[in-house]
C-alpha cells in the first residue's frame, strides 16, 4: 500500500485512516501528542485574542521564530515559558493527569 498517496480532494479523515495503517505511525503520533496539544491550544488562544505570532513574541520578549516553533510542535516548551505565555494571553494554565485509555 502506498501510504504517501494523498489526493488533495481526499477528506482528511480518509487520509488519516491510511496513515494509521503505516508502520510506526500510531506510535510516532502518540510520542508527539503533547506537543501538538500545546500547539493547538496556543494557536486557538492567540487567534481568539486577535494576536499575531510577532505580537505574542514581543509581549514575551522573545523572537517570533520561537512562537512559530511552538505552534508547529517542533519544540517542547518549558513550564516557565507556558506560565509566561498564559500571562501574556491573559489565560490560566491548566495541567491534568487523565487515566490512560
N, C-alpha and C positions, 0 to 999 in steps of 0.2 A: 504494500500500500504506500502511495506517495503522500507522506504526512505534510509536505510543504505545499501541496497543491491547494492554493487559495484562489477562489474566484471572487472578484470584487463585488459581485452581486449576491454572493452567498451570505445568508444571515450568520451573525456571529455565533449564535447558539449551535448551528450546524458545524461550523469550523471548530468550535471548542470541543465538540464530540470527537472530531477527527484527531485533534491534538491530544485529548485524554488517552487515546489508544497508542500514542507514541511512547516507546520505551523510555522510562525515566521522567516523563513529563509531569506526572502527578507528584512525584517526589520533589522535583525541582520547584514546582508551583507551591508546594507546602513549605519548602525551605524559605521562600521569599514572601510568603503570605503577609507577614507582619509589616515588611517594608511597603507593600502595596496598600495595606490598610492605612498606614500613616500617610502615604502619598495621596490617597483618595480623600482622606479627612482634611489634609492641608488644602488641597485644591478646592474642595467644597467650601471650606470656611473662608478662604481668600476671595473666591468669586462672590460669595454671599455678601461680603463687605465691599465689593467693587474695587479690590486692590490688585495691582499688577505684582508680578514677582519682584520687579525692581523696587516698588514701593515697600513691600514687605522686607526686602533686604535692607533698604535704607533705614527703616524703623528698627531693625535688629542690629544695625551697624555691621553688616556682613555684605557679601557680594551676591548679585543676582544669580550667579552660577551655582552658589551653594543651595539656594532655594530651588533652582531647577533640578539639581541632583536629587534632592529630597522628593520633589514632585515626580520625578521619573524613576523612583525606587532604586536609585543607583548607590544609595548610602543608607546606613542605619544611624539616624541622628541620636545624639546623647539625650539623656533625661534633662540636663541643663538647657540644651537647645530647645527641647519641646516645651519646657516651662517658660522660657523667654518668648517663644512663638505664641504660646497661649496668651501671655500678657499683651503682646503686640496685637493679637486678633481679638482682644477683649473676650476671651473664652476660658472655660475651665478645662483643665487637662484631667482626663479620667483614665484610670488603668483598672482592668478587671481580670480576674482569673476565672475561666469557664472550664467546666468538665469537658474532657476530650470527647469528641463524638464517636 
